[in-house]
Amino acid sequence: MQQYLDLIRHVLEQGTRKTDRTGTGTLSVFGYQMRFNLAEGFPLVTTKRVPFRLVVSELLWFIAGETNIRPLVEQNNHIWDDWPYARYKQSGAYQGETMEEFAEKIRADEDFAAAWGDLGPIYGKQWRSWRTADGRTVDQLARVVEQIRTNPDSRRLLVVAYNPGEVEEMALPPCHSLFQFNVADGKLSCQLYQRSGDIFLGVPFNIASYALLTHMIAQVTGLTPGEFIHTLGDAHIYLNHLEQCRLQLTRQPYPLPTLRLNPAVRSLFAFSPQDIELVGYQSHPAIKGEVSV
């Protein structure tokens, strides 16, 4: 994962100090691209521990079209808890619960989850049920899989998450805004455009998630995984993550692990966590960092 370390080094050396909506402040560069040949191994960062099970459960949640955190909480995945909890704390319903107590109420109480666990029309909604001007919905993800099968030379193999008409209703406007596929020589490649990338916390997840999605779609369309290309708009390190990023630069990357998918799964919408296995993942210890909300 030298590509990821090169990104860290570039932003530390060339980044501009900027303010941001969270009040934390960042070092930021505008416009950066990484390329990962998926034949060389699965691109999961090794200079810190990245919990792959969280990557898997989040991606399957997106694919299912979900927007409420309850299915994630039930799988002990809490990476989206901060945003609904912040909204709950500002409401008249808040009774002093910690975020852990809030998450437990989301898990245990369906009505509470319906009231406070929804994130608005974020990724899953846009991928699976984009609302058109005339009131119809478009399943972008199903459509792009079918287009890859039937018209692989198309230049329109893309899914868009940033819906300007609904962005104000979202807990967090989509950071990974659109992704496009390309088929060449029997290989499926994916390019992601990410308008905003939190390099320490978010970007390792984003790399792994879209590499996994590329593998999954390649399998169900009878193709071989090619490249994952990650294009970033505002690539930034929060000022309270500088030391964590510098620590990673002192660590020698380990060889990349291998991804194994259950070959019997032939529909993108039929994958379960049990069908996805990471083999040979070796990493340095985890590094903690605060989420800026």
C-alpha positions in Angstrom: 0.0 0.0 0.0 2.8 2.4 -0.9 0.2 4.4 -2.8 -1.6 5.3 0.4 1.7 6.2 2.2 2.6 8.4 -0.8 -0.7 10.2 -0.4 0.0 10.9 3.3 3.5 12.1 2.6 2.3 14.4 -0.2 -0.4 16.0 1.9 1.9 16.5 4.9 4.5 18.1 2.7 2.3 20.0 0.2 -1.0 20.5 2.0 -2.5 23.9 2.7 -4.0 24.7 6.1 -7.8 25.1 5.7 -10.8 25.6 7.9 -13.7 23.2 7.6 -17.3 22.8 8.7 -16.4 20.6 11.7 -14.1 23.3 13.2 -11.1 20.9 13.4 -9.0 22.3 10.6 -7.1 20.3 7.9 -4.1 20.1 5.8 -5.5 19.7 2.3 -4.6 19.3 -1.4 -7.0 19.5 -4.3 -6.8 16.7 -6.9 -4.9 13.5 -6.3 -5.1 10.0 -7.9 -4.1 6.5 -6.8 -4.1 3.4 -8.9 -4.3 -0.2 -7.6 -3.8 -3.3 -9.7 -6.2 -5.8 -8.1 -4.2 -8.7 -9.5 -1.4 -7.7 -7.1 -3.4 -8.3 -4.0 -6.3 -6.8 -2.1 -5.6 -3.1 -1.2 -6.3 -3.1 2.5 -3.9 -0.7 4.4 -1.3 -2.6 6.4 0.4 0.3 8.3 -2.5 0.2 10.7 -5.2 -2.4 11.4 -8.3 -1.8 9.3 -11.3 -3.9 10.4 -12.3 -5.6 7.2 -15.6 -7.0 8.6 -16.8 -3.3 9.0 -15.9 -2.7 5.3 -17.9 -5.7 4.3 -21.0 -5.0 6.4 -21.1 -1.3 5.3 -20.8 -2.2 1.6 -23.5 -4.9 1.8 -25.7 -2.3 3.6 -25.2 0.2 0.8 -25.9 -2.6 -1.8 -29.1 -3.4 0.0 -30.3 0.2 -0.3 -30.4 0.7 3.4 -30.2 4.2 5.0 -30.9 3.4 8.7 -28.0 2.4 11.0 -30.0 -0.3 12.8 -28.8 -3.2 10.5 -25.2 -2.0 11.0 -25.6 -1.7 14.8 -27.0 -5.2 14.9 -23.7 -6.4 13.3 -21.7 -4.4 15.8 -20.7 -1.8 13.2 -20.8 1.7 14.6 -19.0 3.7 11.9 -22.2 5.7 11.1 -23.4 6.3 14.7 -21.9 9.7 15.2 -24.2 11.6 12.8 -27.6 10.4 14.0 -26.4 10.6 17.6 -25.4 14.3 17.0 -28.9 15.0 15.7 -30.5 13.2 18.6 -28.5 15.2 21.2 -29.8 18.4 19.7 -33.4 17.2 20.0 -35.9 17.5 22.8 -36.0 13.7 23.1 -32.4 13.5 24.3 -32.2 12.2 27.9 -28.5 12.3 28.5 -27.7 8.9 26.8 -24.1 8.2 25.9 -23.4 7.2 22.3 -23.1 3.6 23.4 -26.5 3.8 25.1 -28.0 5.5 22.1 -26.7 2.6 19.8 -28.2 0.0 22.2 -31.6 1.7 22.0 -31.3 1.7 18.2 -30.6 -2.0 18.3 -33.3 -2.9 20.8 -36.1 -0.6 19.9 -37.5 -0.6 16.3 -39.6 2.5 16.8 -36.6 4.4 18.3 -34.5 3.3 15.4 -37.1 4.5 12.9 -37.2 7.9 14.6 -33.5 8.5 15.2 -31.5 6.0 13.2 -32.1 7.1 9.7 -29.4 9.1 7.8 -31.6 10.4 5.0 -31.3 9.5 1.3 -27.6 8.7 1.5 -25.6 6.1 -0.6 -27.9 3.1 -0.5 -31.0 5.2 -1.5 -29.1 6.8 -4.4 -27.5 3.6 -5.6 -30.8 1.6 -5.5 -33.6 4.1 -5.7 -32.6 7.4 -7.3 -35.7 9.6 -7.5 -36.3 11.2 -10.9 -38.1 14.5 -11.6 -41.3 12.7 -12.6 -41.5 10.6 -9.4 -40.0 7.4 -10.8 -37.0 5.7 -9.2 -33.9 4.3 -10.9 -32.0 1.3 -9.5 -28.6 2.5 -10.7 -26.6 -0.4 -9.3 -28.8 -3.1 -10.9 -28.8 -1.2 -14.2 -25.0 -0.8 -14.3 -24.5 -4.5 -13.6 -26.8 -5.4 -16.5 -25.1 -2.9 -18.8 -21.7 -4.4 -18.0 -23.1 -7.8 -19.1 -24.9 -6.6 -22.2 -23.0 -3.5 -23.4 -19.5 -3.7 -21.9 -18.0 -1.1 -24.2 -20.4 1.6 -23.0 -19.0 4.8 -21.6 -22.0 5.2 -19.4 -21.3 2.5 -16.8 -21.6 4.8 -13.8 -23.4 5.2 -10.5 -24.0 8.7 -9.0 -24.5 9.2 -5.2 -24.4 13.0 -5.1 -28.0 14.0 -5.8 -28.3 17.8 -5.6 -32.0 17.6 -5.2 -31.8 15.6 -2.0 -28.4 16.5 -0.6 -29.9 18.8 2.1 -31.8 15.8 3.5 -28.7 13.7 4.0 -26.9 13.4 7.3 -23.7 13.8 5.4 -23.5 14.7 1.7 -21.9 11.8 -0.2 -18.1 12.0 -0.1 -17.6 9.2 -2.6 -19.8 11.0 -5.2 -19.7 8.8 -8.3 -18.0 5.7 -9.7 -17.6 4.4 -13.2 -16.7 1.0 -14.6 -14.7 0.1 -17.7 -14.3 -3.3 -19.4 -11.2 -4.0 -21.5 -9.6 -7.4 -22.4 -12.0 -9.3 -20.1 -11.1 -7.1 -17.1 -13.4 -4.9 -15.0 -11.9 -1.7 -13.7 -13.6 0.9 -11.5 -12.8 4.6 -11.0 -14.2 6.4 -8.0 -14.4 10.2 -7.8 -14.4 11.3 -4.2 -15.2 14.9 -3.6 -13.8 14.8 0.0 -11.4 12.3 1.6 -10.5 12.0 5.2 -7.1 10.4 4.7 -6.6 8.9 8.1 -10.0 7.5 8.9 -12.1 7.4 5.8 -9.8 6.8 2.8 -8.6 3.3 3.9 -12.2 2.2 4.1 -13.1 3.7 0.7 -10.2 2.0 -1.0 -11.1 -1.4 0.4 -14.9 -0.9 -0.2 -14.6 -0.1 -3.8 -12.0 -2.7 -4.5 -14.3 -5.2 -2.9 -17.3 -3.9 -5.0 -15.2 -4.3 -8.2 -14.3 -7.9 -7.3 -18.0 -8.7 -6.6 -19.3 -7.2 -9.8 -16.5 -8.8 -11.8 -17.5 -12.2 -10.5 -21.2 -11.9 -11.2 -20.5 -10.6 -14.7 -17.9 -13.2 -15.6 -15.0 -10.8 -15.7 -11.6 -10.6 -14.0 -10.9 -7.7 -11.6 -8.6 -5.1 -13.2 -7.7 -1.8 -11.6 -9.3 0.3 -8.9 -8.5 4.0 -9.6 -9.2 6.4 -6.8 -9.5 10.1 -7.7 -9.8 12.5 -4.8 -11.0 16.1 -4.9 -10.2 17.6 -1.5 -7.8 15.1 0.1 -7.2 16.2 3.6 -5.7 15.2 7.0 -7.5 16.6 10.0 -5.1 18.5 12.3 -5.9 16.1 15.1 -4.7 13.2 12.9 -1.2 14.5 11.9 0.7 12.4 14.4 -1.2 9.3 13.5 -0.4 9.8 9.8 3.3 10.5 10.6 3.4 7.3 12.6 2.3 5.3 9.6 5.1 6.7 7.6 7.6 5.0 10.0 6.0 1.6 9.5 7.1 -0.8 6.7 4.0 -2.1 4.7 3.3 -5.8 4.8 2.4 -7.8 1.7 -1.2 -7.4 0.6 -3.7 -10.0 1.5 -5.9 -12.0 -0.9 -9.7 -11.8 -1.4 -11.8 -14.9 -1.8 -15.4 -14.8 -2.8 -17.8 -17.7 -2.8 -17.8 -18.7 -6.5 -21.4 -20.0 -6.2 -22.7 -16.4 -5.8 -23.9 -15.1 -9.2 -25.9 -12.1 -8.2 -24.5 -9.0 -6.6 -27.5 -8.8 -4.3 -27.0 -12.3 -3.0 -23.7 -11.9 -1.2 -23.6 -12.3 2.5 -20.6 -11.7 4.9 -20.0 -15.5 4.9 -19.3 -15.3 1.1 -16.4 -12.9 1.5 -13.1 -13.9 3.0 -9.8 -12.1 3.4 -6.8 -14.4 3.5 -3.3 -13.5 4.8 -4.0 -10.0 6.2 -1.0 -8.9 8.3 -0.9 -5.4 9.7 0.7 -3.1 12.2 -1.5 -2.3 15.3 -4.6 -0.2 15.1 -4.2 3.6 15.6 -7.1 5.6 17.1 -8.4 8.9 15.9 -11.4 11.1 16.6 -14.1 11.4 14.0 -14.9 15.0 13.1 -18.7 15.4 12.8 
